[in-house]
Amino acid sequence: MQPRSRWSRVGWIAGLTLRLSTGWATPRQQDQTVTLRLSGKDESVLVGEFEVK
């Protein structure tokens, strides 16, 4: 069985959607969604860095 991916490609359009959560599974949970559209087939973007403690 081939692994499945959530990525779809239409021509050369590519995008990235991230959902970031803090305080996960607690009453203090906060979510943020970031969506980026890449403009070219060879483009790469540093979305960010995070530290888990």
Secondary structure as UniProt FT lines:
FT   TURN            11..12
FT   STRAND          13..22
FT   TURN            24..25
FT   TURN            27..28
FT   STRAND          30..38
FT   TURN            41..42
//
